[in-house]
Amino acid sequence: MSLLCSSELLKHASEKVHEYLKEYDCDEMVDQYRIYLLYLEHYKQRYLLEKNEIRRIANYVSMLSNQERWLQNPRWESIPNSSNITQYQILKEMQLFYYEYVLKRKVAENHEFVNINQGGRSYKEIYLNSEKFKLIEINKEDIHYAEIIHTDSFYESLAASKNIKVPYFHGIFLHNECAICGEEFEEGSMVLELSCKHVFHFKCSHFWFKEKTSCAICRKQVAFAQKIYIKWRSVVDDEDHSGRKNLICTISSKAKFY
């Protein structure tokens, strides 16, 4: 559909949409951190965790949701006075706890009114049920506002797949080498364990799931990569009878299954 607005305006609006998507993922990372803290605080006596260890673990694992961190091949810093199996169990159970939280959430639909002007960002936020609204008024090229309608089912699919990021310790896993590259795992290196119990290097899984959507060994379907669909349309603002147009951006975030 023709948007009846300049390419410069549409480019700027698209940049705002990508800013929104980055903020959305950052918000989810913060939510992960909060849920991990809740779990670790609740079970700190069971695992004999100090307060500084609780924050370190929660921060470390939540940051791994950023796939750029995966490519840095991070290593696990051991928890003092904890056995290998206990450390594995802590990271596994806290991630499964977060996934249960996600599966109980309603599939999110966020409505966001985005300022596509280069000027200031005056807005108000309204929370109604589980939906979030941001309204930012603008006045540029007869465009009143740009509205984002975002439906996300990716994190729900990710939670249902139950992939976990854990440190590799010999004797805990089904196999001692990555089925993608064939190399043995290093003790203490972070690996991705799927719900089918097959394990892979972070880097290997990153590149594998760019092209594939199933386990490299058993071919079980896995939600890992995200596919984002973006559509634009313009509508006339009927409320103020001025004939000004509004840009409507519909975003759908889903797991890649193909």
N, C-alpha and C positions, 0 to 999 in steps of 0.2 A: 504494500500500500504506500502511495506517495505521502510523505510527511508534510509537504508544502512548507519546508523551512530550509534554511541554508545548510550546506554541508559543514560549515564551520560550527554552527550551533549543534548539529547532530553529533559531530566529533566530540565536542565538549560534553554533551549529554552522555555519550558513551563512556567517556573518561570517568564521569561521576558514578556511572553504574559499576564500573570496575573497582572504583574506590569503595563503593558500598559493599561489593562482594568480598573484598579484602577485610573490611571491618566486620562483616558477618562471620567470616571464618575466625577472626581474632576473638570475637565474642564467644564463639563456640569453644575456643581454646581456654578462655577464662572460665567458662562453665565447667569444662573438664577439670581444671585445677581446683575449682571449688568442690566438686564432687569427690575428687581424690582426697582432698583434705578431710572431708566429712568421714570418708571410709577409714582413713588412717588414724584420725583422732578417736574414732569409735573403737578401733582394735589396737590401740597403741600398747595396752597392757599385754595383750596376747603376744605381740611381736617385740615387746620391750623397746619401743621406739622413743627416742628423745625428740623434743619439739623441733629442733633444727633439722633433724633427719626427716621428719614428717614433711616439712616445707620443701626440703631439697628433693625428695622423691616425687612429691606431687608436681613440682615445677619441672623436673627433668622429664617425666613421662608426658605431661601435657604439651611440652614443647616439641615432642616427637610427632605431634599431629601435623606439624609443618614439614612437608616432604623435603624441603631444602636441607633440613637438619639431617635427614636420612643419608644424603649424599656425602655428608661430612664423616660418615662412619663412626658415630659416637661410641665410646666405651663406657661400661657401667662402673661406677665407683662403689665398691662393696660397702654394705652396712656393717659397722663394727659389731662383733659378737653375734653375728647371724650366720647360720649355715647356708650353703648354696641352695639347698632345697627350700629353705625358709624365704630367702630373697626372691627366688623364682615364684614362690607361692604368693608373696606380698604383691608383686607387680601383676601377676595374673589375676588375682582376686579383685584388686582395685579397678582394673580395666573392665572386668566382667560386671562389677557393681555399676560402673558408669554406663555400660551398654544397657543394663536393665533399666536404668533411669531414662535413657534415651527412648527405649521401646515403650515406656509408659507415657511419654509425651505425645501430645497430639501432633500430627504432621504439621509443621509450622507454615503459616501463611503470613508473611510480613508485608504490610503496606507502607511504603516510604515515599514521602514527597521530597524531591531532591532539588536543591538550588543549582540551576545550570548557568547562572550568571557568574561572572568573575568576581563579583563584589562580596559583601559580607554574608554571614550565615546566621540569620535571625530565624529561629524556629521554636516550636513548642512540641513536647512529646506527650503522647497520650497512651496509656496502657489500658486495654479493654480485653478481658479474658486473657488469651495467650497471644493476642495480636498486638503489634507495635505500630504506631502511626507517627510519622514525622511530617510536619507541614512547614514548608519553606516558601514564602511568597517571592516571586520574581516578576520582572517586567522587562522583557527583552525580545525584540522581533515579534511582538504581538503574542508571545508565548507566556501564559499565565503561570504554569508550573509544569514540572516533569514528575510523573508519578511512577513509582516502581511497585509492581505487584509480584511478590516472590513466593513461590511454593517450593519447599525443599523436602525431598524424601531421601536424599543421599545419606544423611547421618543415621536415619532409621535403618536403611539397608546395610550400612557399615556395622551398626550395632548387631543386626541379625546375623551377620557373617562371623562375628566374634573372633576377628584376627587380634592377636595380642603381641606386644613388643616386650621382649624379655631378654635378660642376659643369658648367654650360652654357658652352661656348665656340663662337663662331661658326665654321662650316665643318666641324665634326666630326660633326654629327648629320644625320639625313635631312631634318628640317624645322626652321624657325626660330620657329615659333609653336605654342602649345598647342592641340591639336585639340578640347579640351573647352571652353575659354573663348574661343579665337580670338586671344588676345593674344600678342605676341612675347615671347620669353624675354629676360631681362636677362643681360648678360655676367657670369659669376661666380655666378649664382644656382644653387641646387641643384635638380636635376630628377630625375624618375624615368624611367629608360629600360627598356623591356620587352625581352624576348628577341627580339621581332619588330622591334626597333629604333625603335619609335615612342616619343615622349617627351612628358612632361606635367609641369605645375607640381606641386609637392608638394601644395598645398592642393586643387587640382582633382582629383588622383588620389585623395586621401583621401575626398572626398565622392562621387566617381564610383564607387569600389569599395565604398562602403557599400551601393549599390543594384545594381551590376553586377558580373559576374565575367568580363568579356571586354574586350579592347582597344577603345578608343573609335573606332579607325580601321579595323582589319582584323578585329575580332571574335574574335581568337584568345583562347582561354580562359586566364585568369590567376588564379593563387593569390595572394591579397592579404589579404583579410579573414578573420578567424578566427570559427568557430562553436563554441561550447562547450555540450555537453550534460551536464546534471547530474541524477543520479537518487539518491534516498535509499531506504534500506530498513533495517529493524531485525532483528537475529537474537539468539537467546538464546546466551549464553556457556556452552558445554558443558564447558569445561575445568575451571572451578572449582566446578561443580554448585551455584552459588548462585542460579541463575535470573535473574541480571542480564542486561540487554540491551546489545548493542553497536550503534552506528549505523554503517552502511556507506554511504559516498558514492562512487558510480562517476562518474568524469569522463571525457569523451571530447572531445579538442580536434582539430578538423578544419578544413581550408580550406573556405570557403563556395563551393559550386558549385551554382548553381540558375538 
